[in-house]
């Protein structure tokens, strides 16, 4: 069910699901009841009890939403949660991908409580700085000592794009310039995210494997009718 899972700080866990957890997206033509059942199984495996992971309606933008409690998923590509005067606990968060970079961020508030975030970093999101936008929002809510975990995504040696697209995107994020192993233009999404995080003094603790090269992960480039796996962050005792 989990491709990677770890308690990254006391009482805070990060995980990335795999294909064995099944498709977790409602927008890919799957049976909604089956999807909701799989989400519940992931929540049970994470030990959430009565809590649920908050999902979002991802649109390849750079909007960031603060999530204080579980509800209807926002239209956004990043979410932040923290303890505030209005909300007594951190909301578990989820981001779905099938080649884009699932980014999970964890920081410390001055009162010792965590500030967490997730971001959906595809080509448009990296180019429009969705991950830096999430970091800015975390710091707005008091986060310091922020670290990042980058889940599996398509690598720079596999993500083939037209020459002009490589030039346009690399002009915005130079670290994304790449070539495939067969010598054609490519973009390196995780390298772009790592570069943006480095500029913000955010430490990358983990960077996952290539989705296209691993059949145990969903990949849109390998099969456009594929499902979506998730990056997750949650608090626990």
For each residue, the residues with C-beta under 8 A, 3 or more apart:
1: 17 18 20 21 41 42 45
2: 5 15 16 17 18 21 45
3: 16 17 18 151 152 208 216 217 229
4: 15 16 151 206 208
5: 2 13 14 15 16
6: 13 14 15 206
7: 10 11 12 13
8: 12 13 14 106 147 149 205
9: 12 106 108 114
10: 7
11: 7 114 235 236 237
12: 7 8 9 106 114 116 233 234 235 236
13: 5 6 7 8 46 232 233 234 235 236
14: 5 6 8 104 106 149 206 231 232 233
15: 2 4 5 6 46 231 232
16: 2 3 4 5 102 151 152 208 229 230 231 232
17: 1 2 3 20 21 24 42 229 230 232
18: 1 2 3 21 216 217 229
19: 22 215 216 217 218 227 229
20: 1 17 216
21: 1 2 17 18 24 38 41 42 229 230
22: 19 34 35 38 227
23: 28 30 35 38 218 226 227 228
24: 17 21 35 38 39 42 55 94 96 227 228 229 230
25: 28 30 35 96 227 228
26: 30 32 35
27:
28: 23 25 225 226 227 228
29: 225
30: 23 25 26 34 35 227
31: 34 35
32: 26 35 36
33: 36 37
34: 22 30 31 37 38
35: 22 23 24 25 26 30 31 32 38 39
36: 32 33 39 40
37: 33 34 40 41
38: 21 22 23 24 34 35 41 42
39: 24 35 36 42 43 52 53 55
40: 36 37 43 44
41: 1 21 37 38 44 45
42: 1 17 21 24 38 39 45 46 53 230 232
43: 39 40 46 48 51 52 53 92
44: 40 41 47 48
45: 1 2 41 42
46: 13 15 42 43 53 92 232 234
47: 44 236
48: 43 44 51 52 53 92 234
49:
50:
51: 43 48 70 91 92 234
52: 39 43 48 70 92
53: 39 42 43 46 48 92 93 94 230 232 234
54: 67 70 71 73 79 81 91 92 93 94
55: 24 39 73 94 96
56: 65 73 74 75 76 77 79 94 95 120
57: 73 74 75 76
58: 76 77 95 96 120
59: 63 75 76 77
60: 77 120 122 123 124 125
61: 76 77 124 125 128 130
62: 77 78 125 128 129 130 133
63: 59 74 75 76 77 78 130 133
64: 76 77 78 79 80 117 119 130 133 134 136 137
65: 56 74 76 78 79 80
66: 79 80 81 82 137 141
67: 54 70 71 74 79 80 81 91 93
68: 81 84 86 87 91
69: 87 91
70: 51 52 54 67 91
71: 54 67
72:
73: 54 55 56 57
74: 56 57 63 65 67 79
75: 56 57 59 63
76: 56 57 58 59 61 63 64 65 79
77: 56 58 59 60 61 62 63 64 119 120 121 125 130
78: 62 63 64 65 95 117 118 119 120 130 131 133 134 137
79: 54 56 64 65 66 67 74 76 93 95 117 118 134
80: 64 65 66 67 115 116 117 134 137 138 141
81: 54 66 67 68 87 90 91 93 115 116 117
82: 66 87 90 109 113 114 115 116 138 141 142 143
83: 87 88 89 90 109 111 113
84: 68 87 141
85:
86: 68
87: 68 69 81 82 83 84 91
88: 83
89: 83 235
90: 81 82 83 113 114 115 116 234 235
91: 51 54 67 68 69 70 81 87
92: 43 46 48 51 52 53 54 232 233 234 235
93: 53 54 67 79 81 116 117 118 232 233 234
94: 24 53 54 55 56 118 230 231 232
95: 56 58 78 79 102 103 104 118 119 120 230 231
96: 24 25 55 58 102 120 228 229 230 231
97: 100 101 102 120 122 151 153 211 218 228 229 230 231
98: 211 218 219 220 226 227 228 229
99: 122 153 154 159 211 212 219 220 221
100: 97 120 121 122 123 125 153 154 189
101: 97 121 122 126 150 151 153 189 190 193
102: 16 95 96 97 118 119 120 121 150 151 152 153 229 230 231
103: 95 118 119 120 121 131 134 148 149 150 151 193 231
104: 14 95 116 117 118 148 149 151 231 232 233
105: 116 117 118 119 134 135 138 146 147 148 149 202 233
106: 8 9 12 14 114 115 116 117 146 147 149 233
107: 114 115 116 138 139 143 144 145 146 147
108: 9 112 113 114 115 143 144 145
109: 82 83 112 113 114 115 141 142 143 144
110: 142 144
111: 83 142
112: 108 109
113: 82 83 90 108 109
114: 9 11 12 82 90 106 107 108 109 235
115: 80 81 82 90 106 107 108 109 138 141 142 143 146
116: 12 80 81 82 90 93 104 105 106 107 233 235
117: 64 78 79 80 81 93 104 105 106 134 135 137 138 233
118: 78 79 93 94 95 102 103 104 105 134 231 232 233
119: 64 77 78 95 102 103 105 125 130 131 134
120: 56 58 60 77 78 95 96 97 100 102 103 125 130
121: 77 100 101 102 103 125 126 130 131 153 189 192 193
122: 60 97 99 100 101 125 126 189
123: 60 100 126 127 161 169 187 189
124: 60 61 127 128
125: 60 61 62 77 100 119 120 121 122 128 130 131
126: 101 121 122 123 129 130 131 169 173 176 189 192 193 196
127: 123 124 169 172 173
128: 61 62 124 125
129: 62 126 132 133 196
130: 61 62 63 64 77 78 119 120 121 125 126 133 134
131: 78 103 119 121 125 126 134 135 148 193 196 197
132: 129 135 136 196 199 200
133: 62 63 64 78 129 130 136 137
134: 64 78 79 80 103 105 117 118 119 130 131 137 138
135: 105 117 131 132 138 139 146 197 200 202
136: 64 132 133 139 140
137: 64 66 78 80 117 133 134 140 141
138: 80 82 105 107 115 117 134 135 141 143 146
139: 107 135 136 142 143 144 146
140: 136 137
141: 66 80 82 84 109 115 137 138
142: 82 109 110 111 115 139
143: 82 107 108 109 115 138 139 146
144: 107 108 109 110 139
145: 107 108
146: 105 106 107 115 135 138 139 143 200 202 203
147: 8 105 106 107 202 203 204 205
148: 103 104 105 131 193 197 202 203 204 205
149: 8 14 103 104 105 106 204 205 206 231
150: 101 102 103 153 190 193 194 204 206 207 208
151: 3 4 16 97 101 102 103 104 208 231
152: 3 16 102 208 209 210 211 214 217 229
153: 97 99 100 101 102 121 150 189 190 208 210 211
154: 99 100 158 159 189 210 211 212 219 221
155: 158 159 188 190 209 210 212 213
156: 159 176 178 179 186 187 188 189 190 191
157: 178 179 180 181 186 210
158: 154 155 180 181 186 210 212 213 221
159: 99 154 155 156 178 180 186 187 188 189 212 221
160: 180 184 185 186
161: 123 165 166 169 185 186 187
162: 165 166 185
163: 166 167 185
164: 167 168
165: 161 162 168 169 185 187
166: 161 162 163 169 170 177 178 185 186 187
167: 163 164 170 171
168: 164 165 171 172
169: 123 126 127 161 165 166 172 173 176 187
170: 166 167 173 174 176 177 187
171: 167 168 174
172: 127 168 169
173: 126 127 169 170 176 192 195 196
174: 170 171 177 195
175: 188 191 192 194 195
176: 126 156 169 170 173 187 188 189 191 192
177: 166 170 174 187 188
178: 156 157 159 166 185 186 187 188 191
179: 156 157 183 184 185 186
180: 157 158 159 160 183 184 185 186
181: 157 158
182:
183: 179 180
184: 160 179 180
185: 160 161 162 163 165 166 178 179 180
186: 156 157 158 159 160 161 166 178 179 180
187: 123 156 159 161 165 166 169 170 176 177 178 192
188: 155 156 159 175 176 177 178 191 192
189: 100 101 121 122 123 126 153 154 156 159 176 192 193
190: 101 150 153 155 156 193 194 207 208
191: 156 175 176 178 188 194 195
192: 121 126 173 175 176 187 188 189 195 196
193: 101 103 121 126 131 148 150 189 190 196 197
194: 150 175 190 191 197 198 204 207
195: 173 174 175 191 192 198 199
196: 126 129 131 132 173 192 193 199 200
197: 131 135 148 193 194 200 202 203 204
198: 194 195 201 202 204
199: 132 195 196
200: 132 135 146 196 197
201: 198
202: 105 135 146 147 148 197 198
203: 146 147 148 197
204: 147 148 149 150 194 197 198 207
205: 8 147 148 149
206: 4 6 14 149 150
207: 150 190 194 204
208: 3 4 16 150 151 152 153 190
209: 152 155 213 214 217
210: 152 153 154 155 157 158 213 214
211: 97 98 99 152 153 154 214 217 218 219 221 222
212: 99 154 155 158 159 219 221 222
213: 155 158 209 210
214: 152 209 210 211 217 219
215: 19
216: 3 18 19 20
217: 3 18 19 152 209 211 214 229
218: 19 23 97 98 211 226 227 228 229
219: 98 99 154 211 212 214 222 223 226
220: 98 99 223 224 226
221: 99 154 158 159 211 212
222: 211 212 219 226
223: 219 220 226
224: 220
225: 28 29
226: 23 28 98 218 219 220 222 223
227: 19 22 23 24 25 28 30 98 218
228: 23 24 25 28 96 97 98 218
229: 3 16 17 18 19 21 24 96 97 98 102 152 217 218
230: 16 17 21 24 42 53 94 95 96 97 102
231: 14 15 16 94 95 96 97 102 103 104 118 149 151
232: 13 14 15 16 17 42 46 53 92 93 94 104 118
233: 12 13 14 92 93 104 105 106 116 117 118
234: 12 13 46 48 51 53 90 92 93
235: 11 12 13 89 90 92 114 116
236: 11 12 13 47
237: 11
